C-alpha cells in the first residue's frame, strides 16, 4: 500500500514510510545548503575597510538558510496562484541555498559588505520574475551551451576557495591536522559514492561531513560553548541586516539569477521525463522559476542567500520515482524546524574550515563536470566550438586583476571584473550572433582518372 502511494504525486502515505524518505532528502542537501553561507560570511568577515560581520550575524544566516529552504520547498510542492500566475511547480522539488551565486556574491561582499549583498539579491531577483513571465521566449537565449559554459566557469572560480578551506581557511591556518580532517571527509565521500546505493549514496556529503566533524571533536578542534549558550528556539526577525543597493551589483546578480532559473528548469524537466516520460508543462516550468524568484526574496528578507532547486534531490526523485508530495512535506517541515533553532545553527557554525573544504572541493568539481556535461549535450559542432573558443578568450580576459577592466568606467569595471558574469554575457551574445544552423560546406570536387 505505502509503496504504491509514495510513487503517486498526491495522497498521504503512512508516516513510517514518509519520514525516512523526507529525512533522506534533508541529509542529501543539508551540507550543500549550509556551505555557501559559510563561504560568503568568511569572505565578508575577512575583508578590510568594511564593518566586520559578527558571529551573531553568521549564526542568523545559517539559521535562516534552513528556514528559507523549508518555506520555498513548501511553495514548490503546494503552489500559490495569484490571478493567472502560479508560484510553485506542484512537483517534489527540494530548494536550498544556491552555489552558483558564490563567486558573484563573494566579490560584492568583499567590496561593499553584507548589506549590499542582500540588497543585490532583492533587486536582482526581479530578473527571475521576468523570466517566469516570459519563459517561452527567454529560454531560447540560454541553451545548454550557455549554461554549461557558465557552470564550468563557476566551478573553476570556486575551486581555489575549496582548496583554501581544505587547508584550514587561509595560508596561516594550513597544517597537517587540517589536511588530515579535510582528507578524511574527502575519502569518506568517495567511499560512499563508490559503494553506497540510493539515499545513502545521495547523502555522501552529509556522511563525509559527520566523519570529519567527529574527527575534529576527537582532535579537540571544537569548543561547544557557543552552542551550549545558544537558544533552543527563536524566531528570526526579517531584515535584521538592512539591505543596501548598488547598481553594478544588482546587474551582476540579475544575470546569475537567470542562470539559476535555467538550471531549475532543467531539474523540473529531469523529474518529469524520468518519472512520467514527458516534458514539463509550461505551468510547471513557469511555477518553478517563479518559486525561485519568491525563494530569493524570502531568503534575502530573512538575512540569508538565494534559493534554487537542488540537483541532488531532483536526482533522487528521478532515480527512485518517489514523487509523493507528502514525503517532501516532511523535508520542508524538518528544515523549517531546524531554522527556528539557533542551537542547530551554532553547532553548524563550529565546523572547522578544513572539514567543509573536504566536501566542497567535490561539490565544486561536480559543478565543473555538470557544465561539461551540458556542453557535451549541446554537441561539439563547428559553431559551438567557435562560440566556446571566443567565450573563453574574451571572458577570461576579464577579472579583478585585468588591466583591460581597470580602464573601463566604474559600472562596467565592476560588471566585467566578475568572470562568471562576463562569460555569461559573451556566450549569450555569441549564441545570438552565430546562427543555430550553419549551412554545410560544399564537398570538394574529386577528380577521378578517365
GILIN-V114749 format. One record per backbone hydrogen bond with DSSP energy under -1.0 kcal/mol. CO is the residue of the C=O (numbers start at 1). NH is the residue of the N-H. If there is no record, write none. Layout:
[[CO & NH] [CO & NH]]
This chain:
[[1 & 5] [2 & 6] [5 & 8] [6 & 324] [9 & 325] [14 & 17] [14 & 18] [15 & 19] [18 & 22] [19 & 23] [20 & 24] [21 & 25] [22 & 26] [23 & 27] [24 & 28] [25 & 29] [26 & 30] [29 & 33] [30 & 34] [31 & 35] [34 & 38] [35 & 39] [36 & 40] [37 & 41] [38 & 42] [39 & 43] [40 & 44] [41 & 45] [42 & 46] [44 & 47] [54 & 58] [55 & 59] [56 & 60] [57 & 61] [58 & 62] [59 & 63] [60 & 64] [61 & 65] [62 & 66] [63 & 67] [64 & 68] [65 & 69] [66 & 70] [67 & 71] [68 & 72] [69 & 73] [70 & 74] [71 & 75] [72 & 76] [73 & 77] [74 & 78] [76 & 90] [80 & 87] [82 & 85] [85 & 82] [87 & 80] [91 & 93] [94 & 310] [96 & 308] [99 & 102] [101 & 105] [102 & 106] [103 & 107] [104 & 108] [105 & 109] [106 & 110] [107 & 111] [108 & 112] [109 & 113] [113 & 117] [114 & 118] [115 & 119] [115 & 244] [116 & 120] [117 & 121] [118 & 122] [119 & 123] [120 & 124] [121 & 125] [123 & 126] [124 & 127] [125 & 128] [125 & 129] [126 & 130] [127 & 131] [128 & 132] [129 & 133] [130 & 134] [134 & 138] [135 & 139] [138 & 141] [143 & 147] [144 & 148] [145 & 149] [146 & 150] [147 & 151] [148 & 152] [149 & 153] [150 & 154] [151 & 155] [152 & 156] [153 & 157] [154 & 158] [155 & 159] [158 & 162] [159 & 163] [160 & 164] [161 & 165] [162 & 166] [163 & 167] [164 & 169] [165 & 168] [175 & 179] [176 & 180] [177 & 181] [178 & 182] [179 & 183] [180 & 184] [181 & 185] [182 & 186] [183 & 187] [184 & 188] [185 & 189] [186 & 190] [187 & 191] [188 & 192] [189 & 193] [190 & 194] [191 & 195] [192 & 196] [197 & 200] [198 & 202] [199 & 203] [201 & 204] [203 & 207] [204 & 208] [205 & 209] [206 & 210] [207 & 211] [208 & 212] [209 & 213] [210 & 214] [211 & 215] [212 & 216] [213 & 217] [214 & 218] [215 & 219] [216 & 221] [217 & 220] [224 & 228] [225 & 229] [231 & 343] [246 & 250] [247 & 251] [248 & 252] [249 & 253] [250 & 254] [251 & 255] [252 & 256] [253 & 257] [254 & 258] [255 & 259] [256 & 260] [257 & 261] [258 & 262] [259 & 263] [260 & 264] [261 & 265] [262 & 266] [263 & 267] [264 & 268] [265 & 269] [266 & 270] [267 & 271] [268 & 272] [269 & 273] [270 & 274] [271 & 275] [272 & 276] [272 & 278] [281 & 285] [282 & 286] [283 & 287] [284 & 288] [285 & 289] [286 & 290] [287 & 88] [287 & 291] [288 & 292] [289 & 293] [290 & 294] [291 & 295] [292 & 296] [293 & 297] [294 & 298] [295 & 299] [296 & 300] [297 & 301] [298 & 302] [299 & 304] [300 & 303] [301 & 239] [306 & 98] [308 & 96] [310 & 314] [311 & 315] [312 & 316] [313 & 317] [314 & 318] [315 & 319] [316 & 320] [317 & 321] [321 & 323] [324 & 328] [325 & 329] [326 & 330] [327 & 331] [328 & 332] [329 & 333] [330 & 334] [331 & 335] [332 & 336] [333 & 337] [334 & 338] [335 & 339] [338 & 341] [340 & 234] [341 & 345] [342 & 346] [343 & 347] [344 & 348] [345 & 349] [348 & 351] [352 & 356] [353 & 357] [354 & 358] [356 & 360] [357 & 361] [359 & 363] [360 & 364] [361 & 365] [362 & 366] [363 & 367] [364 & 368] [365 & 369] [366 & 370] [367 & 371] [368 & 372] [369 & 373] [370 & 374] [371 & 375] [372 & 376] [373 & 377] [374 & 378] [375 & 379] [381 & 385] [382 & 386] [383 & 387] [384 & 388] [385 & 389] [386 & 390] [387 & 391] [388 & 392] [389 & 393] [390 & 394] [391 & 395] [392 & 396] [399 & 402] [402 & 406] [405 & 408] [409 & 413] [410 & 414] [411 & 415] [412 & 416] [416 & 399] [418 & 422] [419 & 423] [420 & 424] [421 & 425] [422 & 426] [423 & 427] [424 & 428] [425 & 429] [426 & 430] [427 & 431] [428 & 432] [429 & 433] [430 & 434]]
